[in-house]
Amino acid sequence: MAWKPVYEKLGDEIKVRHYSPKTYKTYSNWVRKFQQFLRGKPPEAVEVEDVKVFLTYLAVEQHVSASSQNQAFNALLFFFRHILGKEFGKVEGVVRAKRKPYIPVVLSRPEIDLIIGKLRYPYNLVVKLLYGCGLRLGECMNIRINNFNLDGGTAGVFMFESIEKKYKNAGREFHWQWFFPAKELTWVPEAGEYRRAHLHDRHVQKAIKAVVKRAQLSKRATAHTFRHSFASHLLQANYDIRTIQELLGHSDIRTTMIYTHTVKSRTIKETISPLDL
């Protein structure tokens, strides 16, 4: 029971910062695992040393990946600062999880065309946007009509909490409607009305998985594979890596550099004088 207020406050702090529900789910999962690891230790007695031992345990005993260990670190950093109100300080002496070289799965253009050709609407359009624009699935699902500057009117949709409070009828305005709406309406008891959510990520992933299986592709393709393919094909076409970084929205060029391992290099390596060009 001592930890119950922790999760309530965690939810509040996530909402205040307008983080996604996925972030709350991820952070709360790591806090829960940390709580179980502490075996009944109350939250007010938790120290940074506990975090060190936990992160080492994840690497040595649980054999988690480097990305999972970093995810746990970020969740507990948020937990310390915003829930416990303590400074995290330096976390030294932690056994780091081994970072395996990550090479994304990339589809060829014929494979992408084959998948799009076998998908039905709206999933074929979703994949065209994922590949054509390099979008993340969440970004694609959150596209609204107002992103296309159209006008009109229809039934209410789920809104951002801040806009919901300020503009009561915003959800009924046409330009706020989802570009990929869910087929079924959702009943909201506290509002006493039906609202429409966007197409669920899971439905898109399921449709892609089924088509990849039918097409008998040997590669394990997901929605994110089309974003990887977008970046790799641009690199293959000799686009500048900085341009690709900007299109993908990566803050660190090192994240974009993983795509240099997915295609054959076409860079001219011999240095010549500009006078000879």
C-alpha positions in Angstrom: 0.0 0.0 0.0 3.0 2.3 0.6 3.7 2.3 -3.1 0.1 3.0 -4.3 0.5 6.8 -4.2 3.7 6.4 -6.2 1.9 5.2 -9.2 -0.9 7.7 -8.8 1.7 10.6 -8.7 3.6 9.0 -11.6 0.5 9.2 -13.7 -0.1 12.8 -12.8 3.5 13.8 -13.5 3.3 12.1 -16.9 0.1 13.9 -17.8 1.4 17.3 -16.7 4.4 16.9 -19.1 2.1 15.7 -21.9 4.0 12.5 -22.3 2.3 9.7 -24.1 0.4 6.8 -22.4 3.1 4.5 -23.7 5.7 6.4 -21.7 3.5 6.0 -18.5 3.2 2.3 -19.2 6.9 1.9 -19.8 7.9 3.9 -16.7 5.3 2.3 -14.4 6.5 -1.2 -15.5 10.1 -0.4 -14.6 9.1 1.1 -11.3 7.0 -2.0 -10.5 10.0 -4.3 -11.3 12.2 -2.1 -9.2 9.6 -2.3 -6.3 9.5 -6.1 -6.6 13.3 -6.2 -6.6 13.4 -4.2 -3.3 11.2 -6.8 -1.6 9.0 -4.6 0.5 11.3 -1.6 1.0 9.2 1.5 1.4 9.6 4.2 -1.4 10.8 6.9 1.1 13.7 4.6 2.1 14.9 4.0 -1.5 18.5 5.2 -2.3 20.6 5.6 -5.4 22.6 2.6 -4.3 19.4 0.5 -4.8 19.3 1.7 -8.4 22.9 0.7 -9.0 22.3 -2.8 -7.7 19.1 -3.1 -9.7 20.7 -2.0 -13.0 23.6 -4.4 -12.4 21.1 -7.2 -11.7 19.3 -6.5 -15.0 22.6 -6.9 -16.9 24.1 -9.8 -15.1 21.1 -11.9 -14.0 18.4 -10.9 -16.4 20.7 -10.4 -19.4 18.7 -7.5 -20.7 19.8 -5.5 -23.7 21.6 -2.2 -23.4 18.5 -0.3 -24.6 16.4 -2.0 -22.0 18.9 -1.1 -19.3 18.9 2.5 -20.5 15.2 2.5 -20.5 15.1 1.3 -16.9 17.7 4.0 -15.9 15.5 6.8 -17.5 12.4 5.5 -15.8 14.1 5.4 -12.4 15.7 8.8 -13.0 12.2 10.3 -13.5 10.9 8.4 -10.5 13.6 9.9 -8.2 13.3 13.4 -9.4 9.6 13.9 -9.9 8.1 11.3 -7.5 10.5 11.1 -4.6 11.8 14.6 -5.0 15.4 13.5 -4.7 18.5 14.2 -6.8 19.8 11.1 -8.6 23.4 12.1 -8.5 26.1 10.1 -10.3 25.4 6.4 -10.9 28.8 4.8 -11.2 30.0 1.2 -10.8 27.0 -0.3 -12.7 27.7 -3.3 -14.9 26.6 -2.2 -18.4 24.6 -4.5 -20.5 26.4 -5.6 -23.7 25.4 -3.6 -26.7 24.9 -5.9 -29.7 25.4 -4.3 -33.1 21.9 -3.4 -34.4 21.2 -3.6 -38.1 17.6 -2.8 -39.0 15.6 -5.0 -41.3 15.2 -3.2 -44.7 12.8 -4.3 -47.5 13.6 -3.9 -51.2 11.3 -1.7 -53.3 9.7 -4.7 -55.0 9.0 -6.2 -51.6 7.4 -3.0 -50.4 5.3 -2.8 -53.6 4.2 -6.4 -53.1 3.0 -5.7 -49.5 1.2 -2.5 -50.5 -0.5 -4.3 -53.4 -1.8 -7.0 -51.0 -3.1 -4.7 -48.3 -6.6 -3.3 -48.2 -7.7 0.2 -47.4 -6.9 1.9 -45.0 -3.8 -0.2 -44.3 -2.3 0.2 -47.8 -2.5 4.0 -47.3 -0.9 3.7 -43.8 2.0 1.8 -45.3 2.4 4.3 -48.1 2.8 7.1 -45.5 5.1 5.0 -43.3 7.4 4.3 -46.3 6.8 7.5 -48.3 7.4 9.9 -45.4 9.4 7.8 -43.0 6.8 8.2 -40.2 6.6 6.3 -37.0 3.4 4.3 -36.6 2.3 6.5 -33.7 2.9 9.7 -35.8 0.9 8.2 -38.7 -2.1 7.2 -36.5 -2.2 10.7 -34.9 -2.7 12.5 -38.2 -5.8 14.6 -38.1 -7.8 16.2 -40.9 -6.5 19.7 -39.9 -3.0 18.5 -41.1 -4.5 18.7 -44.6 -6.2 22.1 -44.2 -9.7 20.8 -45.0 -13.1 22.1 -43.7 -16.5 20.5 -42.7 -18.2 18.8 -39.7 -18.9 15.4 -38.0 -19.1 13.5 -34.7 -16.7 14.1 -31.7 -13.3 12.6 -31.3 -10.9 12.2 -28.4 -8.9 15.4 -27.9 -5.8 16.6 -26.0 -6.8 17.1 -22.4 -5.8 20.8 -22.4 -7.8 21.6 -25.6 -10.7 19.5 -24.2 -11.0 21.8 -21.2 -10.6 25.0 -23.0 -12.8 24.3 -26.1 -15.7 22.0 -25.1 -16.9 21.4 -28.7 -13.5 21.1 -30.4 -13.8 17.3 -30.8 -16.9 17.8 -33.0 -15.2 20.1 -35.4 -14.3 18.4 -38.7 -10.7 19.5 -38.9 -9.9 17.7 -35.6 -11.2 14.4 -37.0 -8.7 11.5 -37.3 -7.3 10.8 -40.8 -7.4 7.1 -39.8 -10.5 6.8 -37.6 -11.4 3.7 -35.7 -14.4 1.9 -37.1 -16.3 1.6 -33.8 -17.2 4.5 -31.4 -16.1 4.4 -27.7 -18.5 5.2 -24.9 -17.1 7.7 -22.3 -19.2 7.3 -19.1 -17.9 10.5 -17.4 -18.8 12.6 -20.5 -22.0 10.7 -21.2 -21.4 10.4 -24.9 -19.6 8.4 -27.6 -16.2 9.5 -28.9 -14.1 8.2 -31.8 -10.5 7.1 -31.3 -8.0 6.7 -34.1 -7.2 3.4 -35.8 -5.4 1.2 -33.3 -1.7 0.5 -33.8 -2.3 -3.2 -33.2 -4.7 -3.5 -36.1 -2.1 -2.0 -38.5 0.6 -4.4 -37.2 -1.7 -7.4 -37.5 -2.6 -6.5 -41.1 1.0 -6.1 -42.1 2.0 -9.4 -40.4 -0.7 -11.3 -42.2 0.3 -9.9 -45.6 4.0 -10.5 -45.0 3.1 -14.1 -44.2 0.9 -14.5 -47.3 3.7 -13.0 -49.5 6.1 -15.6 -48.0 8.8 -13.0 -47.3 11.7 -14.3 -45.3 12.2 -11.0 -43.5 10.4 -10.1 -40.3 8.7 -6.9 -41.3 6.7 -4.6 -39.0 5.3 -1.1 -39.4 8.7 0.3 -38.3 10.4 -1.6 -41.1 9.0 0.9 -43.6 10.6 3.8 -41.7 13.9 1.9 -41.8 13.4 1.3 -45.6 12.6 5.0 -46.2 16.0 6.0 -44.6 18.0 3.2 -46.3 16.6 3.9 -49.7 17.3 7.6 -49.5 20.9 6.8 -48.4 21.2 4.4 -51.3 20.1 7.2 -53.6 23.1 9.2 -52.2 21.1 11.6 -50.1 23.2 13.4 -47.4 23.1 11.7 -44.0 22.3 15.1 -42.4 19.2 15.5 -44.6 18.0 12.0 -43.7 18.6 12.8 -40.0 16.4 15.9 -40.3 13.6 14.0 -42.1 13.6 11.3 -39.5 13.6 13.8 -36.6 16.7 12.3 -35.0 18.4 14.5 -32.4 21.7 12.6 -32.6 23.4 11.8 -35.9 24.7 8.5 -34.4 21.1 7.2 -34.5 20.8 7.9 -38.2 24.3 6.4 -38.9 22.9 2.8 -38.3 21.5 3.0 -41.8 25.0 3.1 -43.2 25.1 -0.6 -42.4 22.0 -1.5 -44.4 23.2 -0.4 -47.8 26.4 -0.6 -49.8 28.5 2.5 -49.7 28.4 4.7 -52.8 30.7 7.3 -51.3 33.8 8.3 -53.3 36.7 7.7 -51.0 39.6 9.0 -53.1 40.4 12.6 -52.3 40.9 14.8 -55.4 41.5 18.5 -55.9 38.4 20.6 -56.6 40.3 21.9 -59.7 40.0 18.4 -61.2 36.2 18.3 -60.8 
